[in-house]
Each structure stands twice: as structure tokens, then as C-alpha cells.
């Protein structure tokens, strides 16, 4: 079965929306169903640290030193807070 142009675009658009929704539901802190695991917040922060390191490397490549320095400083702070924490309860409340 071969799809015409508009059907292919509609199918492609729906697939993209489904993928986007899956990603957003998995990583969004506003998702409806909350994980009840003890390390949910720690995993979320570690995921965000990975993204921060990516953004810092992009800032470095684009010679945006202020942004790179700010990100590196925040990454260092976050690592210090996460140090030794294995469950959310281990995190200090600020």
C-alpha cells in the first residue's frame, strides 16, 4: 500500500507527535503520573546535569564564555549537592 503525499505527511506528523509525547511524558517534571521510586529526583537532576554539560560544550564551541562559566559553576554546585546521595531523602533541603 502506497500513500499519497498528504497521507504520508499526516502519518509522519502523527508519528513525530507520538514520539514527542513519549519523550515529554518520560522526562517532564510536570508529568501526570509520578514515579514513587525513592531516587526519582536524583535521576532527574542527573539527567539535567548531562544536558547542562552538553549546553556548556556548545557554549564553549560558540565562544560564549559567560554562559559556559555559569553552566560549569552550576554543574559543580549540583554535583556537590548530589555527592553521596542515593535516594531523594539524602538530598539536603535548602
N, C-alpha and C positions, 0 to 999 in steps of 0.2 A: 504494500500500500504506500503510495507516494503522496505526500502532502503538497498542496499548492502554497504559494508564498505567504499568504495571510495566515493559513493554518500553521505553518512552520513557525512563523513569528509568534503566534499566540501560544503554541506549545513551548517554545523556547522561553518566552516571558513567564509562563506559569512555572516551568522548571526552575528558573532563576529565583522566582518568588519563594518557592518551596525550600530551596537551598538557603536563601537569605533568612527565612523564618526559622529554619532548623538551627542555623548559626546563632541568630539573635536569641532564641529561646535557651540555648546552651550557655551562652556567655553573658547574657544581660543580667544585671543585678536587680532589675525590675521584673524578672520573670514571675509568672503566676505561681508555679509550684516551687516551693523552696526545698532545697536539699536539707535533710535532717542529719547529715553526717557531721561529726564533730570538727572536721577540718575544712569546711566549706569556704569560710572567709580566707583562710590561709591559702587555699588553692586559687581563689580568685585574685588575691594580691600577687601571688607568684606569677599568674598569667599576665597580670598587668605589668609586672616588672619586666617580663620578656618583651612586651610591646614597648615599654619605655626604653629598653636597650636598643630596640630596632629604631625608634624615633631618634635616639641620641646618635646612632651611627649615620642616619640620614642627615641630621643636623651637621654632623662633622663633615660629611661629603659635600654639603652645600655651604660650608664655611659659616654656619650660623653658631658662632662660639657661645654667645649668651644663652641660647636655648640649650645647646649641648651641655654647658656647665650647670645650668639649672636642673636639667634632667639627671645628670650624673649625681648631683647633690641629693636630689630626692630619692634616687635609686639607693644611694648609700644609707640614707635615713631609714628607708623601708627595710633594707637588709638587716640593719641593726635592730629594728623592731621585731622582725621575724626570727632573728637569731635564736635558735634553740626551741622555738615554738613548734609543737607537733599537732596541737589541737587549738581551736579558737579560744578556749578558756585561758591558754597560756599567754595570749597577747595582752600587753598592758593597756589599760584604759587611760586615754589622755583627755 
